[in-house]
Amino acid sequence: MEDDGRIPVTQDVDFGAARLLPDVDRPAGWLLTVDGAPQSYVDLGDPTHLEFEYVRRLAHVLDEAAPEGAPLDVVHLGGGALTLPRYTAATRPGSRQRVVEADRALAALVATRLPLGRGGDGVAITTDDARAWLEGAPDASADAVVADVFGGSRVPAHLTSYEFVTEAARVLRPGGVYLANLADSAPFDFLRPQIAGLRELFGEVCLIAEPGVLRGRRFGNAVLAASRAPLPVDRIARRTASDVFPARVVDGDALEVFGRCARPVYDKDAVPSPIPPDGSFGVG
């Protein structure tokens, strides 16, 4: 019998062991994990289906970044299974998207097992270190830069510094938006310096996370959005509030209080994001 592609796939990639797991509830749904940590979920039949809540929050900001359906030039640092590029290609036809994925073997696995097909129009994939690629990118060449890079379950240190975000700011056009998916828990010693760096570089910043994370009850994802232009915070907040797992948007004075006078972190002191507690993101 011909392989229909709906069996689990396990393969060693450059930075760990990748698994592709079919979703029994969605006939075209796949979960990608690396070393047991969930990296991406895609539905090959419906690229607008976003299973992970943090990806929905990233998408909400992109949805508000320009008039509905207008194409965007987007840089995605971190590829995974290309969930957000697929979504953007479907909702904003004509967009030009560059995906930078450091794991060459993972990129090849995704291309073979989870091909973009016609939905890949305008999506170009480069295998390179995210920061190295960003440092060579032209000034003012993107409408959005999305940083969603995890080595296993942690953001690498060289992608957490003020110098790194300075490069992202340089690549953005005036009014462009920088998005980062991070993870932390109280007392937010990692997240607060990230916010401080963005506030210094961009001025307009908001934090999107579940109330339980913000209240320090558990470890979880935190999405940061930053721009030199005013962010449509009210519209983003309405979108996040209507999700199955609602999130809060923190900005302005409330974000300043949350930051507690933290200072940006520079290359010489940069560290990876915290190790998640057992069971935070694991898949059995």
KAMO-V114085 format. One line per field, one symbol per residue. ss: DSSP state (~ for helix, > for strand, _ for the rest). A space follows every 50 residues. Layout:
# KAMO-V114085
ss: ???
This chain:
# KAMO-V114085
ss: ________>>>>>__>>>>>>>______>>>>>>__>>>>>>>_______ __~~~~~~~~~~~_________>>>>>_____~~~~~~~~~____>>>>> >__~~~~~~~~~~___~~~~__>>>>>__~~~~~~______>>>>>>___ >__>__~~~__~~~~~~~~~~>>>>>>>>>>>>>______~~~~~~~~~~ ~__>>>>>>_~~~~_____>>>>>>>>_____~~~~~~~~~______>>> >~~~~~~~~_______~~~____________>__
